[in-house]
Amino acid sequence: MWGKTFRYLYDFGDAWEHSVKIQGIAPADPNIGYPRLLDATVMQPPEDSGGPWGYAEKLEALADPAHEYHEEALDALGDDHDPNAQPNIDMIHASFAALAKKWAPRTRKAN
């Protein structure tokens, strides 16, 4: 199977790096909005969670009620946070559609 992978740095301050794999390119379908996400492996961490290392520390504290920072992790992540939950692809597509609408070229009215 054909595939190219690229990485990009999402947040320079916290060094969040993402890997994106393009598995194929198909002709555009006029009934589908683009860009289009087909799959994602894990949920994104919440904003300002301290970068990969800070997030890992919060997950460790969240999993251990005796951890000295457990309450802080609960406040930051919530008691129902599941880093292994599957992302809601439909919600991501809705976000893409909202961005596409926002960024769409506007037609000018004739004077």
C-alpha positions as CSV (number, residue, x, y, z in Angstrom):
1,M,0.0,0.0,0.0
2,W,1.2,3.5,-0.9
3,G,1.8,5.8,2.0
4,K,3.7,8.9,3.0
5,T,4.2,10.1,6.5
6,F,5.0,13.6,7.6
7,R,5.4,15.3,11.0
8,Y,4.6,18.7,12.1
9,L,5.2,20.7,15.3
10,Y,1.8,21.8,16.7
11,D,3.0,23.9,19.6
12,F,6.5,25.3,19.6
13,G,6.4,26.1,23.4
14,D,5.3,22.6,24.5
15,A,6.9,20.6,21.6
16,W,3.8,18.7,20.6
17,E,4.7,16.8,17.5
18,H,2.1,15.0,15.3
19,S,2.6,12.3,12.7
20,V,0.3,12.3,9.7
21,K,0.1,9.4,7.3
22,I,-1.3,9.8,3.9
23,Q,-2.4,6.4,2.7
24,G,-3.7,7.4,-0.7
25,I,-5.1,10.1,-2.9
26,A,-8.5,9.7,-4.6
27,P,-10.4,11.9,-7.0
28,A,-12.4,14.6,-5.2
29,D,-16.0,13.9,-4.5
30,P,-18.2,17.0,-4.8
31,N,-20.5,15.6,-2.1
32,I,-17.8,15.5,0.6
33,G,-16.2,18.4,2.4
34,Y,-12.5,18.6,2.6
35,P,-10.1,18.3,4.3
36,R,-11.2,14.9,5.4
37,L,-9.9,12.9,8.3
38,L,-10.3,9.1,7.9
39,D,-8.9,7.9,11.2
40,A,-7.1,9.0,14.4
41,T,-5.5,6.8,17.0
42,V,-6.0,8.6,20.3
43,M,-7.7,11.6,21.8
44,Q,-5.9,14.9,21.9
45,P,-4.7,16.1,25.2
46,P,-6.4,19.2,26.6
47,E,-4.9,22.6,25.7
48,D,-2.1,23.8,28.0
49,S,-1.5,20.4,29.5
50,G,2.3,20.9,29.8
51,G,3.5,19.3,26.6
52,P,4.2,15.6,26.2
53,W,6.1,15.4,29.4
54,G,3.6,17.4,31.5
55,Y,0.7,15.4,30.1
56,A,2.4,12.1,30.9
57,E,3.0,13.3,34.4
58,K,-0.7,14.3,34.7
59,L,-1.8,10.9,33.5
60,E,0.4,9.2,36.0
61,A,-1.0,11.3,38.8
62,L,-4.6,10.8,37.6
63,A,-4.1,7.0,37.7
64,D,-2.8,7.0,41.2
65,P,-5.1,8.4,43.9
66,A,-2.2,8.4,46.4
67,H,-0.1,10.5,44.0
68,E,0.8,13.9,45.5
69,Y,-0.6,15.7,42.4
70,H,-3.7,13.5,41.9
71,E,-6.1,16.3,42.8
72,E,-4.3,18.7,40.4
73,A,-4.6,16.1,37.7
74,L,-8.3,15.7,38.4
75,D,-8.8,19.4,38.1
76,A,-6.8,19.6,34.8
77,L,-8.1,16.5,33.1
78,G,-11.3,15.5,34.9
79,D,-12.1,12.2,36.4
80,D,-13.5,10.8,33.2
81,H,-10.5,11.5,31.0
82,D,-9.5,8.5,28.9
83,P,-6.3,9.1,26.9
84,N,-7.0,5.9,24.9
85,A,-10.6,6.8,23.9
86,Q,-11.2,6.9,20.2
87,P,-11.6,10.4,18.9
88,N,-15.1,11.5,17.7
89,I,-14.4,11.6,13.9
90,D,-17.9,13.1,13.2
91,M,-17.1,16.0,15.6
92,I,-13.8,16.6,13.9
93,H,-15.5,16.6,10.5
94,A,-18.0,19.2,11.9
95,S,-15.1,21.3,13.0
96,F,-13.6,21.1,9.6
97,A,-16.9,22.1,8.0
98,A,-17.2,25.1,10.3
99,L,-13.6,26.2,9.4
100,A,-14.3,25.7,5.6
101,K,-17.4,27.9,5.9
102,K,-15.5,30.5,7.9
103,W,-12.5,30.5,5.4
104,A,-14.6,30.3,2.2
105,P,-14.1,33.1,-0.2
106,R,-16.9,35.7,0.1
107,T,-18.7,36.9,-3.0
108,R,-18.8,40.6,-3.4
109,K,-22.0,42.4,-4.1
110,A,-22.1,44.5,-7.2
111,N,-22.3,48.2,-6.7
